[in-house]
């Protein structure tokens, strides 16, 4: 896995995701006056690696970080970054709740048993932090309700709250001059439910919000950046599954058969998993 900073566009750099301990993409948007960091990483080690990489590229004028949402892998490096932190008001609310948590194996296992912690997240926290675990939750300095605009000098970032199944506080960051849209995890299914879920209405609302931005590159936090063509294929599939799920409701066999017919092939593993998430969403609605 590539652990070095990559250049995405003229003024945007990113550290690729690392599935080994569920490290998401970390990015830097570089204006002539300031640089905005997108997401704080999943630990002090992750955040330090990113700062060291920025130093290698002589990117030093970074004063602020914006969080796409509250989940541990995007926020546990905030203290190490030690920068002005910006987030949605719900992100702050979720982080405040986490400040009371104990992060020992016993406490993590107990929260998993009670359904308060995702088993995968618990496993990855143990792996990233090891046995001697020091976790400091840092709250954002600035919060917003719907939208925030940040002028970095010659480059402007629009931070917009979009919500979604994955996390109610999900926000995206659009850089108009570079035609890049940072999506965080907003397009992924829920993880703090008994089973991963997509709700038809939530996905449709999210896709409408995303369509408002005229991007050429799309950055999702746990995969490589996508071209407009590839991203349109991704959202077409989600829209199609929304429509077919609404039509067939919990009839899994007919849903899969119609999807296969519309796509003119058998579903691949990812598509089957997405269908399962919609079925899970329908079964609890």
N, C-alpha and C positions, 0 to 999 in steps of 0.2 A: 504493500500500500504506500502511495506517494505521500510523504510527510513534509513536503516542502511547499512554499508559497507558489501559486500559479497566477499568471496574469490572464484575466478573463477578457478585459477590454483595455483601452488606453488608460483608464483611470480607476479600474476595479481589479482587486487582487483577492485570491481566496486560498485557504488551506483546505484541501479536500477532506471529506468525511473519512472516518476510520471505524469500520464495523467491529473491530477487535474489542473495544470497550464502548461502543456506541457513541463515538465522538462525531458531532455534526460538523457541517461546513462552518468555518469562520471566515468572515470577509472584511475587506477594507475598501471604503469608497473615498477616493482621494480628490478633494477640491484644491484650489490654489491656496486657500486659507487654512482649512482644517480637513481632517480625515475622520470619517465616521466608521466605527467598527460595528459589524452586524453579528449579534449574539456573542455571549461571553465564554463559551466553551463549557465542558462538563467537569472541569476541575482546575485547580491552580496550575497543575502540570500542563494541561492543555492550553490554558490561557498564556502561560509563560512561553511555551513553544511558539505560539502565534506571535507574541511580541518580539521574540528573538528573530523570527522569520522577517517581520517588518523591519527590524534593525538591519538585517542583511541587505534589504532592498533600499535602505536609507529612507524609510517612511517613518518620520518621527513626530509629525504634528497632529497626533491623534489625541483628541480631548474628550470624546464621548463614545458611548456604546449604546445601541438600541437593541432591546430584547424582542424577539419575535413572539415568545410566549414563556410561561413560567417553568416548564418542565426542567428537571435537574440537569439534563445534558446541555441545555442552552443557558443555564443561569449559575451553575456552581463555580464558574471561573470569575464571577463578577468582582469578588473581593481582591483577587490577584491582579486583575486589570487596573483597578483603582482609578477609574475614570468616571466622569459625569455619566450617570446611567438613566436612560429614557425607556419607558415602557407604558403599556396600556394600564388603566386604573385597576382592571381585574388581575393583571399580572402581579401588581403589588399586593393585592388582597390574598392571592394564592401563596405568594412568598411569605407573607406575614404568618400564615397558618403553619408553613413549614419550619419557621424559626423555632417553634416549640418542640420539634421532633428530636428524638434520640436516633443516632445513626449506627448504633451497634448492630451486630448480626442478629441478636435476639430481638431488638426493637424492629428491625426491618422484617424479619420473619413473622413477627406478631402482626405487623401492619398488612403483610401479604395475606395471612390467614383471615384477617378481618375484612379484606377486600379494599383496604385503603391504599395499598401499594401494588403496583404492577410487578408480577414475578420476574419478568425480563429486566425491568429497571432495577429491581433489587439485586439481581445477579450481576448486572453491569456496574452498579455502584460499588459492590464488593470487589469487583475485578479492577476497576479504575483506581480506587483509593487504597486497596490492600487492607491488611488487618489493623494497622495503626492509622485510624481514620480521623482526620480533622476536616470538618466541613463547616464553612462559615456562610450563612445565608445573608446576602447584602440586598437591601431594598433599593429600588430606583429613586433617584433624586427628583425626576420630573415624570409626571404621568399625564396622559391625555385620554379623552373620552371617545372621539371618533377619528380625528385626523390631525396630523402635525406636519408642518413643512420645515425643512432644515436647509439653509443655504450654506454650502461649504466653500463657496467662492468659485464661480463659473460652473457650478454643478449643484443641482437642487434635488433633495430627497423628499418624497412624499411618504409618510408613514401612516398607514390606514388600517383601522381595526376591521377585521372580516369575520372573526369567530370561526365556526365550523365544528364538526364532530370531534376532531382531535383535541381541541382545547378552546374553551369559550372566549379566551383572551387573544387568540391568534391575530397577529398583525403582519401586514406585508410592507415591503419597502420598494418603492419604484424610483428609479433613477432615469429621468426622462432623457437627459443628454446622452446617456450611454445605452438607452433602450433595454435596461436590465430590470427584471422584477424578482425580488427576493421573497420567497413564499414561506420560508420556515417549514413547519410541518403541517400547515393548514389543510392540505389536500389528503392527508393520511387519515385513517379511521380512528375512532376513539380507542384509548388504551385503559382508561379507568372505569371500564364497564366489565361485566362478567365475561363477555365475549366482545371482540372488536366489532364496532358497528359503524354503518353509514345510514343516515336518515335521508330519504329522498329530498325533502324540502330543504334541509341544510345544505346538501351538495349543490342543488340548483341555485340557491341563494349565493353560495360561495363562487360558483362558476360565473354568475352574472357580475359579481364584484370584480373578479379577475379580468373579465372581458373588457372592463372599462379602461384598462391600461394597455397602451400600444407598445408592447415589448418585443424584442427580437431574441433575447436570451432569458431563460427562466432558471432560477436557482432554488431547488428543493434541498432541504438540509441533509438528507441521507442518501444522496446519489449525485452523480456527475451533472453539471449544468446541461440543460436541454435547449436545443435550437427551437425556434418557433414551430417548425414543421413537426418535430418530435413531440413538443408540448401539446400541439393541437390534436395529435393522435391520441394522447393521454386523456385530454378533456373530452374529446369525441366519445371515447370509450365510456367514461364516467357518465356522460349525458345519456348515451344509449342504454346503459344498464339502469339508470334512473327510470327511463321510459318503459323499458321492458319489465322492470320490477314493479312499477306502478300497475301495469296491465295484468301481470300474473300473480301479484301479491306473494303468497307463501307457497305457490306451486313451483317448487324447485325444478322439477323435470321439464315442464313446459317453458319455464324461464330460460333454462340452459339451451333447450332445443331451438327456441326462437333466436337467441343470441348467436348460436352457431350458424343458423341459417342466414342471419343478417350479416355476419362476418365472413360467411362462406368458408368456414373451417372449424375445426374443434377448438375449444377454449384452451389457452395455455394455463400453466399453474397460477400465475399472478391474476389472470382474469377469473379463474375459479375462486381464488381467495377473495377477490373484490365482490363477487356474487355472494359468497358466504357472509361477508360483512353487511351487505344490503339485506340479506335474509334475516340476519341477527337483529338489524334495525327494525325490520317489519314485525318480528315476533314479539318485540317489547312495546310497540307503538299502540 
